[in-house]
Amino acid sequence: MSFTSFLRRNRAFFRLAVLSNLEYRFNYFTDAILQPLVAALVELTLWHSIFATAAIASLGGYPKESYMAYAFWAPFVGRISANWMYEFRMTAEIESGSINALMVKPMSFFEYYLSQLLGYKVITTLASLIIPLVLVQFFAAKTDWSKVPLMLGLVFYYLIFVYLVSFIVTCMAFHLNRVHSLTVAKNLALWLLSGELVPLDLMPEPYRSWIISLPFASAVYIPVGYVTGRIGIEAVVQGFVSITIGCAVLAPIGYGLWKLGIKKYTGTGA
């Protein structure tokens, strides 16, 4: 199969995700704008209350303005870097047996959903970033606009890593019933480890350095911290390196689980 046909096929999957999400406009609006906007308002209220109640000028070496800027960006970047929706769909394909229809087509299950995920995230990014861009302008929150392209590059690179995590969880559906609970548990863990709940630099040592060195920090803390001035370019480079190492570790695990799962699946049926 030629490389041209591979690109054409995956471009079609990419376009499918864009069109299918634009078709259900209210769901798209809720997912890309309303949900992270509510989360941002909650975080803004939280940080404002913390500084007002404690009557302090800084926390962890950063002033209130730094936390407000972080709260503007974190929920929206976190929404872009999440993959629970397609993970549920992938798992449902295996549990329902509808994966049969995909296996007989000239494509792989892995590329089919990866291309759709990237298409969905591109269209989500275009809408999700409008709100923080407006908010940081209105409130004059600290943001270095020249760093936004690299921030987005890191987030989209992280999407490949988190997709591999989702693929591994999905492959567990070949062996276990009701693996959706694993998705929920994983999402809660990522909410903390990514820095969406609180900036990771507030955690005590040595846990802070360990968690920041993991690929999960590249979902929210590193890109948001970089664009708001909490961290420098060296942390972004570290993020790219840790994601690369994470992908190198997870890829063979996912491949092995898929092969074992398909062997079991074809032996027992849907």
Sine and cosine of phi, psi and omega as CSV:
sin_phi,cos_phi,sin_psi,cos_psi,sin_omega,cos_omega
0.00,0.00,0.76,-0.65,-0.11,-0.99
-0.97,0.26,0.35,-0.94,0.03,-1.00
-0.91,0.40,-0.54,0.84,0.02,-1.00
-0.89,0.45,-0.69,0.72,0.02,-1.00
-0.92,0.40,-0.55,0.83,0.06,-1.00
-0.89,0.46,-0.72,0.69,0.01,-1.00
-0.91,0.42,-0.67,0.74,-0.01,-1.00
-0.89,0.45,-0.66,0.75,-0.02,-1.00
-0.91,0.42,-0.72,0.70,-0.03,-1.00
-0.96,0.28,-0.47,0.88,0.12,-0.99
-0.91,0.42,-0.58,0.81,0.05,-1.00
-0.92,0.40,-0.65,0.76,0.05,-1.00
-0.90,0.44,-0.66,0.75,0.03,-1.00
-0.86,0.52,-0.74,0.67,-0.02,-1.00
-0.92,0.39,-0.58,0.81,0.03,-1.00
-0.86,0.51,-0.69,0.73,0.00,-1.00
-0.91,0.42,-0.65,0.76,0.01,-1.00
-0.89,0.46,-0.76,0.66,-0.06,-1.00
-0.93,0.38,-0.64,0.77,-0.03,-1.00
-0.92,0.39,-0.56,0.83,0.01,-1.00
-0.98,0.21,-0.54,0.84,0.06,-1.00
-0.95,0.30,-0.38,0.92,0.00,-1.00
-0.91,0.41,-0.63,0.78,0.02,-1.00
-0.98,-0.20,0.99,0.14,-0.20,-0.98
-0.91,0.40,-0.62,0.78,-0.03,-1.00
-0.92,0.39,-0.68,0.74,0.06,-1.00
-0.88,0.48,-0.64,0.77,0.01,-1.00
-0.91,0.42,-0.69,0.72,0.01,-1.00
-0.89,0.46,-0.69,0.72,0.00,-1.00
-0.89,0.45,-0.70,0.72,-0.08,-1.00
-0.95,0.31,-0.68,0.73,-0.13,-0.99
-1.00,0.02,-0.44,0.90,-0.11,-0.99
-0.84,-0.55,-0.83,0.55,-0.14,-0.99
-0.90,0.44,-0.75,0.66,-0.04,-1.00
-0.88,0.48,-0.78,0.62,0.03,-1.00
-0.92,0.38,-0.47,0.88,0.04,-1.00
-0.91,0.41,-0.70,0.72,0.05,-1.00
-0.88,0.47,-0.68,0.73,0.02,-1.00
-0.88,0.47,-0.64,0.77,0.01,-1.00
-0.91,0.42,-0.66,0.75,0.02,-1.00
-0.90,0.43,-0.62,0.78,0.04,-1.00
-0.90,0.44,-0.71,0.70,-0.02,-1.00
-0.92,0.39,-0.62,0.78,0.04,-1.00
-0.88,0.48,-0.69,0.73,0.03,-1.00
-0.90,0.44,-0.65,0.76,-0.01,-1.00
-0.88,0.48,-0.78,0.62,-0.05,-1.00
-0.93,0.38,-0.59,0.81,0.06,-1.00
-0.89,0.46,-0.66,0.75,0.00,-1.00
-0.92,0.39,-0.63,0.77,-0.01,-1.00
-0.88,0.47,-0.73,0.68,-0.03,-1.00
-0.95,0.33,-0.59,0.81,0.00,-1.00
-0.94,0.34,-0.67,0.74,-0.03,-1.00
-0.94,0.33,-0.69,0.73,-0.04,-1.00
-0.98,0.20,-0.27,0.96,-0.01,-1.00
0.80,0.60,0.76,0.65,-0.01,-1.00
-0.88,-0.47,0.42,-0.91,-0.01,-1.00
-1.00,-0.04,-0.39,0.92,-0.01,-1.00
-0.51,-0.86,0.31,-0.95,0.02,-1.00
-0.62,-0.78,0.85,-0.53,-0.03,-1.00
0.90,0.43,0.39,0.92,0.01,-1.00
1.00,0.01,0.06,1.00,-0.02,-1.00
-0.85,-0.53,0.64,-0.76,-0.01,-1.00
-0.97,0.24,0.13,-0.99,0.00,-1.00
-0.84,0.54,-0.64,0.77,-0.04,-1.00
-0.87,0.49,-0.54,0.84,0.01,-1.00
-0.92,0.39,-0.65,0.76,0.01,-1.00
-0.95,0.32,-0.56,0.83,0.04,-1.00
-0.92,0.39,-0.66,0.75,0.05,-1.00
-0.90,0.44,-0.65,0.76,0.04,-1.00
-0.88,0.48,-0.67,0.75,-0.01,-1.00
-0.92,0.38,-0.50,0.87,0.07,-1.00
-0.90,0.44,-0.67,0.75,-0.14,-0.99
-1.00,-0.01,-0.62,0.78,-0.20,-0.98
-0.83,0.56,-0.75,0.66,-0.04,-1.00
-0.89,0.45,-0.55,0.84,-0.03,-1.00
-0.97,0.23,-0.67,0.74,0.07,-1.00
-0.92,0.40,-0.63,0.78,0.05,-1.00
-0.89,0.46,-0.58,0.82,0.03,-1.00
-0.93,0.37,-0.60,0.80,0.01,-1.00
-0.93,0.37,-0.61,0.79,-0.10,-0.99
-1.00,0.04,0.04,1.00,-0.01,-1.00
-1.00,0.01,0.44,-0.90,-0.04,-1.00
-0.64,-0.77,0.45,0.89,-0.06,-1.00
-0.93,0.36,-0.52,0.86,-0.08,-1.00
-0.90,0.43,-0.76,0.64,-0.01,-1.00
-0.95,0.31,-0.44,0.90,0.07,-1.00
-0.91,0.42,-0.66,0.75,0.07,-1.00
-0.88,0.47,-0.66,0.75,-0.01,-1.00
-0.91,0.41,-0.68,0.73,0.00,-1.00
-0.89,0.45,-0.68,0.74,0.02,-1.00
-0.90,0.43,-0.64,0.77,0.00,-1.00
-0.90,0.44,-0.55,0.84,0.03,-1.00
-0.86,0.50,-0.66,0.75,-0.02,-1.00
-0.97,0.25,-0.72,0.70,-0.06,-1.00
-0.91,0.42,-0.56,0.83,-0.03,-1.00
-1.00,0.05,-0.27,0.96,-0.04,-1.00
1.00,0.04,-0.02,1.00,0.00,-1.00
-0.94,0.33,-0.12,0.99,0.07,-1.00
-0.89,0.45,-0.34,0.94,0.03,-1.00
-0.83,0.56,-0.65,0.76,-0.04,-1.00
-0.91,0.41,-0.48,0.88,0.00,-1.00
-0.99,0.14,-0.56,0.83,-0.08,-1.00
-0.93,0.36,-0.41,0.91,-0.03,-1.00
-1.00,0.03,-0.06,1.00,-0.01,-1.00
-1.00,-0.06,0.41,-0.91,-0.04,-1.00
-0.97,0.24,0.90,0.45,0.01,-1.00
-0.33,-0.94,0.16,-0.99,0.05,-1.00
-0.95,-0.31,0.50,-0.87,0.06,-1.00
-0.85,0.53,-0.63,0.77,-0.05,-1.00
-0.89,0.46,-0.78,0.62,-0.05,-1.00
-0.94,0.33,-0.53,0.85,-0.02,-1.00
-0.86,0.51,-0.73,0.69,-0.03,-1.00
-1.00,0.07,-0.46,0.89,0.07,-1.00
-0.90,0.44,-0.71,0.71,0.01,-1.00
-0.91,0.41,-0.61,0.79,0.05,-1.00
-0.92,0.40,-0.65,0.76,0.03,-1.00
-0.86,0.51,-0.73,0.69,-0.02,-1.00
-0.91,0.42,-0.63,0.77,0.05,-1.00
-0.89,0.46,-0.69,0.72,0.02,-1.00
-0.90,0.45,-0.64,0.77,-0.03,-1.00
-0.95,0.32,-0.52,0.85,0.06,-1.00
-0.90,0.43,-0.74,0.67,-0.02,-1.00
-0.94,0.35,-0.52,0.86,0.05,-1.00
-0.94,0.34,-0.64,0.77,-0.01,-1.00
-0.88,0.48,-0.66,0.75,-0.03,-1.00
-0.86,0.51,-0.57,0.82,0.02,-1.00
-1.00,0.02,-0.66,0.75,-0.11,-0.99
-0.91,0.42,-0.56,0.83,-0.09,-1.00
-0.99,0.17,-0.18,0.98,0.01,-1.00
-0.89,0.46,-0.69,0.72,-0.07,-1.00
-0.90,0.43,-0.80,0.60,0.01,-1.00
-0.89,0.45,-0.53,0.85,0.04,-1.00
-0.89,0.46,-0.64,0.77,0.03,-1.00
-0.95,0.31,-0.69,0.73,-0.06,-1.00
-0.90,0.44,-0.70,0.71,-0.04,-1.00
-0.93,0.37,-0.48,0.88,0.07,-1.00
-0.95,0.31,-0.70,0.71,-0.06,-1.00
-0.92,0.40,-0.67,0.74,-0.04,-1.00
-1.00,-0.08,0.04,1.00,-0.01,-1.00
0.82,0.57,0.63,0.78,0.01,-1.00
-0.95,0.30,0.55,-0.84,-0.07,-1.00
-0.91,0.42,0.89,-0.45,0.02,-1.00
-0.48,-0.88,0.77,-0.64,0.06,-1.00
-0.99,-0.13,0.97,-0.23,-0.11,-0.99
-0.90,0.43,-0.45,0.89,0.00,-1.00
-0.93,0.37,-0.29,0.96,-0.03,-1.00
-1.00,-0.04,-0.15,0.99,-0.06,-1.00
-0.87,0.49,-0.70,0.71,0.02,-1.00
-0.84,0.54,-0.70,0.72,0.02,-1.00
-0.93,0.38,-0.59,0.81,0.06,-1.00
-0.85,0.52,-0.74,0.68,0.00,-1.00
-0.92,0.40,-0.58,0.82,0.05,-1.00
-0.88,0.48,-0.67,0.75,0.02,-1.00
-0.92,0.39,-0.67,0.74,-0.02,-1.00
-0.89,0.45,-0.68,0.74,-0.02,-1.00
-0.96,0.30,-0.49,0.87,0.11,-0.99
-0.93,0.38,-0.63,0.78,0.06,-1.00
-0.88,0.47,-0.52,0.86,0.00,-1.00
-0.85,0.52,-0.56,0.83,0.04,-1.00
-0.91,0.41,-0.67,0.74,0.03,-1.00
-0.90,0.44,-0.75,0.67,-0.05,-1.00
-0.93,0.36,-0.44,0.90,0.10,-1.00
-0.93,0.38,-0.61,0.79,0.06,-1.00
-0.89,0.45,-0.63,0.78,0.08,-1.00
-0.88,0.48,-0.71,0.70,0.01,-1.00
-0.90,0.44,-0.62,0.79,0.00,-1.00
-0.89,0.45,-0.65,0.76,0.03,-1.00
-0.91,0.43,-0.70,0.72,0.04,-1.00
-0.88,0.47,-0.65,0.76,0.01,-1.00
-0.88,0.47,-0.67,0.75,-0.01,-1.00
-0.90,0.44,-0.37,0.93,0.06,-1.00
-0.92,0.40,-0.33,0.94,0.02,-1.00
-0.92,0.39,-0.33,0.94,0.09,-1.00
-0.93,0.36,-0.44,0.90,-0.14,-0.99
-0.92,-0.40,-0.38,0.92,-0.07,-1.00
-0.81,-0.58,0.44,-0.90,0.10,-1.00
-1.00,-0.07,0.61,-0.79,0.08,-1.00
0.84,0.55,0.89,0.45,0.00,-1.00
-0.99,0.10,0.07,1.00,0.02,-1.00
-0.86,0.50,-0.48,0.88,0.02,-1.00
-0.90,0.43,-0.52,0.85,0.07,-1.00
-0.91,0.41,-0.61,0.79,0.03,-1.00
-0.90,0.44,-0.70,0.72,0.01,-1.00
-0.89,0.45,-0.72,0.70,0.01,-1.00
-0.89,0.45,-0.66,0.75,0.01,-1.00
-0.90,0.44,-0.67,0.74,0.00,-1.00
-0.90,0.44,-0.63,0.77,0.04,-1.00
-0.91,0.42,-0.64,0.76,0.03,-1.00
-0.91,0.42,-0.68,0.73,0.00,-1.00
-0.92,0.39,-0.52,0.85,0.04,-1.00
-0.85,0.53,-0.60,0.80,0.03,-1.00
-0.99,0.11,-0.75,0.67,-0.10,-1.00
-0.94,0.35,-0.40,0.92,-0.01,-1.00
-0.99,0.16,-0.35,0.94,-0.05,-1.00
1.00,-0.04,0.19,0.98,0.03,-1.00
-0.96,0.29,-0.57,0.82,0.00,-1.00
-0.94,0.34,-0.81,0.58,0.07,-1.00
-0.60,-0.80,0.47,-0.88,0.08,-1.00
-0.84,0.54,0.71,-0.70,-0.09,-1.00
-0.92,0.40,-0.34,0.94,-0.01,-1.00
-0.96,0.29,-0.07,1.00,0.09,-1.00
-1.00,0.09,-0.22,0.97,-0.01,-1.00
-0.96,0.26,0.51,-0.86,-0.02,-1.00
-0.96,0.28,0.44,-0.90,0.12,-0.99
-0.97,0.22,0.49,-0.87,0.07,1.00
-1.00,0.04,0.02,1.00,-0.07,-1.00
-0.89,0.45,-0.57,0.82,-0.02,-1.00
-0.85,0.52,-0.77,0.63,-0.02,-1.00
-0.90,0.43,-0.62,0.78,0.01,-1.00
-0.90,0.44,-0.74,0.67,-0.06,-1.00
-0.93,0.38,-0.65,0.76,0.00,-1.00
-0.91,0.42,-0.49,0.87,0.00,-1.00
-0.97,0.23,-0.21,0.98,0.02,-1.00
-0.98,0.20,0.41,-0.91,0.01,-1.00
-0.88,0.48,-0.44,0.90,-0.07,-1.00
-0.88,0.47,-0.46,0.89,0.00,-1.00
-0.91,0.42,-0.35,0.94,0.00,-1.00
-0.98,0.21,-0.06,1.00,0.04,-1.00
-0.97,0.25,-0.67,0.74,-0.07,-1.00
-0.68,-0.73,-0.83,0.56,-0.18,-0.98
-0.85,0.52,-0.78,0.63,-0.06,-1.00
-0.92,0.39,-0.77,0.64,0.01,-1.00
-0.89,0.45,-0.66,0.75,0.00,-1.00
-0.95,0.31,-0.67,0.74,0.05,-1.00
-0.88,0.47,-0.57,0.82,0.00,-1.00
-0.94,0.35,-0.71,0.70,-0.08,-1.00
-0.97,0.26,-0.38,0.92,0.02,-1.00
-0.99,-0.15,0.03,1.00,0.11,-0.99
1.00,0.05,0.18,0.98,0.02,-1.00
-0.97,0.24,-0.51,0.86,-0.03,-1.00
-0.71,-0.71,0.25,-0.97,-0.05,-1.00
-0.98,-0.22,-0.11,-0.99,-0.07,-1.00
-0.91,0.41,-0.45,0.89,-0.01,-1.00
-0.90,0.44,-0.54,0.84,0.04,-1.00
-0.94,0.35,-0.57,0.82,0.04,-1.00
-0.91,0.40,-0.69,0.73,0.05,-1.00
-0.87,0.50,-0.68,0.73,0.05,-1.00
-0.87,0.49,-0.61,0.80,0.03,-1.00
-0.89,0.46,-0.71,0.70,0.03,-1.00
-0.88,0.47,-0.65,0.76,0.00,-1.00
-0.92,0.40,-0.72,0.70,-0.04,-1.00
-0.91,0.41,-0.59,0.81,0.06,-1.00
-0.91,0.42,-0.67,0.74,0.01,-1.00
-0.88,0.48,-0.70,0.71,0.03,-1.00
-0.90,0.43,-0.67,0.74,0.01,-1.00
-0.88,0.48,-0.67,0.74,0.03,-1.00
-0.90,0.43,-0.64,0.77,0.01,-1.00
-0.90,0.44,-0.53,0.85,0.02,-1.00
-0.98,0.19,-0.68,0.73,-0.11,-0.99
-0.98,0.20,-0.52,0.86,-0.08,-1.00
-0.85,0.53,-0.78,0.63,0.02,-1.00
-0.92,0.40,-0.50,0.86,0.06,-1.00
-0.91,0.42,-0.73,0.69,0.03,-1.00
-0.89,0.47,-0.66,0.75,0.00,-1.00
-0.90,0.45,-0.69,0.73,0.00,-1.00
-0.91,0.41,-0.67,0.74,0.03,-1.00
-0.91,0.41,-0.59,0.81,0.03,-1.00
-0.91,0.42,-0.72,0.69,0.00,-1.00
-0.89,0.47,-0.69,0.72,0.04,-1.00
-0.90,0.43,-0.64,0.76,-0.01,-1.00
-0.92,0.40,-0.69,0.73,0.01,-1.00
-0.91,0.42,-0.62,0.79,0.03,-1.00
-0.89,0.45,-0.68,0.74,0.04,-1.00
-0.94,0.35,-0.63,0.78,-0.05,-1.00
-0.91,0.42,-0.73,0.69,-0.01,-1.00
-0.94,0.34,-0.33,0.94,0.02,-1.00
-0.99,0.12,-0.44,0.90,-0.07,-1.00
-0.93,-0.38,-0.26,0.96,-0.02,-1.00
1.00,0.02,-0.03,-1.00,-0.07,-1.00
-0.96,0.29,0.00,0.00,0.00,0.00
